Amino acid sequence: MTDLTQRFQQWADELVDLSGRNDLISFRVTRTSTVIPNEDAVRKLLSGESLLIGQVVDLELAESKKAATGLIRDAIEFDEQQGIEVLKLVSGFASWKSEKVSNAYAPLFLYSLLVENPGTPIGKIKVKLVDDEPELNPVFLLHLKRRVGVEINQDALEEKLSDGEDAVWGGHYYSNAPLHLS
């Protein structure tokens, strides 16, 4: 990286909230920003399929419908007004003891989701992964570097990720993988 690029990255990093208020460090399932998709939907999304939101979560349940409606509405609003994709499928979690973060529980992988047909009724909304390659949670990596003094070699980890998440973590972490605004 050039000096200027490094300086811009440092300035950007300084703007990141590393406190317990940031869902990418202190993840909490909420009624308005989290939907837990069924496992079949997660598999289909990861294989590249577009799904109706009703295939992801049971819209017959009032609580699920309310959460999905709020989640989709907010994702569309962020995308249209700020050009930011905030709808994510999260996978794998790290937890640790921390005096600075009361709920130290961070998603490891983030998959951006696209609302394909904004403006349609909730039952007709379709979502699809933007990219089938996960993004390592950049806020968690920054937290590890700044607050814990641990730096992850991103190049080595991304090279290992090309073999799939199982090659890195060796576990089943897709069950209860939430859709979440971040």
N, C-alpha and C positions, 0 to 999 in steps of 0.2 A: 504494500500500500504506500501511496505517496504521503508525504507529510500532511498535505492539505486534507486528503481523504481520512487520515488518522485523526486529525483535529475535528473534522465534521462528525466522525463516528463517536469520538469522546464527548462532544457536545450533545449529540443525540442520546448517548447513554446516560448523561447527567440528567436528562429530562424524564427518564423512566422512574416511575414510582416503585420503589423496592420495599414498601411497607406492606403490612398485612391487609391493606385495603385493595391491593392488586390481585385480581382473581387468578392471574398467571403464577402467583406465588402462594396464595392462600385461597385455594379453590373451595367454593361452597356451592352446593346445589341450592338453587332458589326457585321459587314458584314462577318468577317472571323472566328469568334469563337462562333457564336450563330445562332441557327435555331429554329424558332417557329413552333412546330409541330401542326397538327390539333388535335382537342379535341378527335376525335374518336381514333386516334393513341395513345394518352396519356392513354386513358381508356384501350386499348388493351395491351399496354406495362405494365401498372400497374396490369393487370390481368395475366401477365406472358407470353404473346405471343411474338414470334419473328416476327419482321416486316422488310420488305424491306424498305430501306431509302426512296424510292419513295412513300411508304404508309404513311410516316411520314411527308414529305414535298413535294410540287409539283416541281418535277425536270424539268418540262417543262418551268418554269420561270428561265431565265438565272441567275438572282441574287440568287435565292434559290439553284440552282444547284451548283453555284460557292461556296456559303457558306457551303453547305453540303459536297462538295468535300474537301474543306480546313479543315473543322471540322473533318471529318473521317480520312483524311491523317494525321493530327496532333495527333489524338487520337491513331492511330495505331503506329505511330513513338514513342510516349511517352511510350506506352505499351511495344513495342519491345526493345527499347534502354534502358529504365530506369525501366521497370516493374511497372509503375505507371498507374492506371486507372484514366484518366482525363476527360473522357466523362461522363457528368452528365445530368440527368433530374432534374431540380430545381423546387421547389414548395414552395409557400408561401413566402412573402417578408416582411421585417421590414424596416421602414424608420424612421429617427430621425434627429433632428437638431444637427449639429456638427461643431465646428470650425476647427477640425483636419481632417475631411473627407468632401470634397466638395459635393460628391454625396453619402450620407449615405443611402444606399439601399442594404440590405443584404438578400440573399436567406436564408430561414429557414431550408428547408429540401433538402437533396441531395440523389438522387438515382443513383448509378453507373450503367453505361451501358457498355455492351460488344459488340464489333464488332465481329460477329460470323465467318465471312469468309473474313478476310483481304486478299488483293491481287486481289480481283475480281473487275470488273468495277463498278463504283458508282451505277448504276441502279440495280446491283445484290447484293449489300452490305446489310446484315441483322444486325439488332441491337436487343438486348434483355436486360432486367434488370438483373443485377448480383444477386440482392436480392430484394425482394418486401418490405423489411423493410427500411424505410428511415433513413438516418444518419442525426442527427442534425448538422447544420453547425458548426464545431468545431472552426473555425476562428472567427465567430460571437460571440460564447460563450466566447472565450478568450478575444475578444475585449470588451465585456460587463464587464468582470471581471477586466481587467487591466485598461481600459480607463474610464469606467463609474462607477466602483465599485459595480457592480451588479453581484451576482453569482447565476446562475440558478441551482437548485437541479436537476442534470441530472437523478438520479435514479427515482425521483418522476415523472419527465417529460417522461422518457422512459416507466415507468409503465403505465402512461396515454396513451402514444402512442400505446401501445398494443391494445387499443380499437379503433385505427385508428386516422388519423389526424383530422377528424371531431370532435372527442372527445376533442382534445386539442384546436383547433382553431374555430370550429363550422362554418366554411364558405366554400365557393367554391373558391379554389385557384388553381385549375388545369388549368383553362382556360389560354391560352397563357403561359403555363409552358414551358420554353425554354430548349433546349438541349444546353449544354454549356461546353466548356473546362474550367476546373478550376485546 
